[in-house]
């Protein structure tokens, strides 16, 4: 009996040790499983085939455009992917695409933000476009630029291209200081004479209004009034030299005065043509960079229209102060 008791006692003494071993092994298995699911999934899931972006350098499949996404098929697959692999950032981005394709914009932004928290570059790109356009979320240009810059710095080529539409760059224009002042709405009467601004604005805007299907966000009435004033002013400058030559040299014959005035008028005409060509070249460069509907284009044209409407007034600065209630 004593031996049997001793054996049973040893069995009882061993029980806590056995339980500890079982619990330890179970814990190791759970941690191991948890670690697998939280690591980024490097295989190809069906969600990749249904929702990857064609321009995503980190995609695992060929990718599809937004109009080719079928939400009722794609949403269950991407949710399944997230459940199995919650540590994979691209699946949250794909979830955003699925919701956006379905028209669930709030859910789309939420998913993109979740992917962006995990530093997925294409999520930053989509957020940059969303905040820039202001169609599926309230427009916020600062956020748009920040997200696009992150994506651009992560070698997302389309982000690098789109970022140009949100940041104005005056280099390359014939009058970079003038262009920058207009964009920043900091132009003053001391910067440029009314006649100079009128002529430049007309030559800059003329290609936009004379090209089919391209219309800058400026009132046609404002443009036609500007055009009329610029043409009358140009003719006045050209023929004014003829009258000035006759007035300043009354002793000369009419023929001599006319010849002198014609030469001076011709020289003035050539100067005006050169200025017009610079304005048209600037218009071409501007359209190539910013088009007419980007945030940069809208801000520039809004400010240019403001200055056109206040040509001839005492002070741009005074008008600005009154417009802001200072």
HELIX and SHEET records of a PDB file:
HELIX    1   1 UNK A    2  UNK A   38  1                                  37    
HELIX    2   2 UNK A   46  UNK A   51  1                                   6    
HELIX    3   3 UNK A   66  UNK A   68  5                                   3    
HELIX    4   4 UNK A   71  UNK A   84  1                                  14    
HELIX    5   5 UNK A   89  UNK A  102  1                                  14    
HELIX    6   6 UNK A  105  UNK A  117  1                                  13    
HELIX    7   7 UNK A  121  UNK A  133  1                                  13    
HELIX    8   8 UNK A  141  UNK A  153  1                                  13    
HELIX    9   9 UNK A  157  UNK A  163  1                                   7    
HELIX   10  10 UNK A  176  UNK A  184  1                                   9    
HELIX   11  11 UNK A  194  UNK A  209  1                                  16    
HELIX   12  12 UNK A  220  UNK A  248  1                                  29    
HELIX   13  13 UNK A  254  UNK A  290  1                                  37    
HELIX   14  14 UNK A  295  UNK A  309  1                                  15    
HELIX   15  15 UNK A  316  UNK A  323  1                                   8    
END                                                                             
